Amino acid sequence: MLVVENKGGAIALMLAALFFIGTFGAILTLLERRGRLPQHTFLDYSITNLLAAVIIAFAFGQAGESKPGQPNFFTQLTEIHDNWPSVLFAMAGGIFLGLGNLIAQYAWAFAGLTVTNIICSSMTVVIGTTMNYFLDGRINRAEILFPGVACFLVAVFLGAAVHSSNAKDNEQKLNIAKSQGIELSSDTAGRGTVLPDPEEPKKNFDSEDSNFVSQAKPGTAEFIVAIEKRRSIKVFGSSMLFGLGLIFIAGSCFSLFAPAINLATNDQWHTLKRKGTPHLVVYTAFFYFSLSCFVLGIGLNLLFLYRPMVGVPASTFGAYLRDWNGRQWALLAGLLCGFGNGFQFMAGQAAGYAAADAVQALPLVSTAWAVILFGEYRRSSRKTYLLLAAMLLMFIIAVAVLMDSAGHRKT
């Protein structure tokens, strides 16, 4: 079994996890903005998210011979009669993450990719990192760790200011557009995805409506309206409080999944009653974690096919199977999230889960994708740009400080 034991390796895993987790949400948002049903996307995502855990378990958890107290992946799977309390903690963590990602998929539509990730990440750091610090026996240096947490809090306020300033910029653009006679419709039919007709030939996802937004320049009112007409989740006329409510529920779920994995792998609450029972190795814990996440994601989204939320069109399982438009991107998103979470847990087991929460600086990555893919903050005011730069700088400082607080687990 491959075990990461040095600080350098842990930091490399954190950086990879930061990029992967910051990217997968941008891909899911891109699919929704192109009109793909979120139920279809999340079903595809759930499959490859589990596949990533299986690959990590086989590649790292089964590599080499077992070590004392650290059995290989297959060996530990047969010991569930002894380590089932830890298995339950790992599966609870998967449920928290699955719910968080599912809710965040809708929050990204209602509140935007950047502000959603900023608030969720900061809640995760403030709540989850504090919990992990004490669960890990304070192996991380508090004099460095908690200033890093404070930097995240500062970044939150800057992020809120960015969102407020950008929203005012967009409102001015839309008011000017309305005065020029452009219709701002909240019609849920629009150009969103509807239940496909099996007799109708499929268009290529990447070329469908290729001229729909190409004529509008990013950052203009026309561009904002064009995106709204094509997306599958309609947000015009919706309450901002609804979006914020989704964000805080998702953030609460995200705050708990890493502490659950910490308890599963280190048994700080001494739930393993049989003397000599090895703790779950990180690869076994991650497998059970991803398995419960998969079951939850598949089960809920099969239900949402027939009983969708927030005005999303209904679908069927047959329609999902036939929907290959954008499927490759949804599958890629699942792999990125799966490997990102796996790398975060591997780093946390080596250097402390509190330090591994440095990956919650993912708004650095998601904001970059928001600008590149979605045209966010294009043609905004100078005030918005200054606030955006300050927010990104604070996140860079925060992630550097949290990584520097990394300790070394003795067992």
Secondary structure, 3 states (H helix, E strand, C coil): CCCCCCHHHHHHHHHHHHHHHHHHHHHHHHHHHCCCCHHHHHHHHHHHHHHHHHHHHHHHHCCCCCECCECCHHHHHCCHHHHHHHHHHHHHHHHHHHHHHHHHHHHHHHHCHHHHHHHHHHHHHHHHHHHHHHHCCCCCCHHHHHHHHHHHHHHHHHHHHHHHHHHHHHHHHHHHHHHCCCCCCCCCCCCCCCCCCCCCCCCCCCCCCCCCCCCCCCCCHHHHHHHHHHCCCCCCCCCHHHHHHHHHHHHHHHHHHHHHHHHHHHCCCCCCCCCCCCCCCHHHHHHHHHHHHHHHHHHHHHHHHHCCCCCCCCCCHHHHHHCCCCHHHHHHHHHHHHHHHHHHHHHHHHHCHHHHHHHHHCHHHHHHHHHHHHCCCCCCCHHHHHHHHHHHHHHHHHHHHHHHCCCCCCC
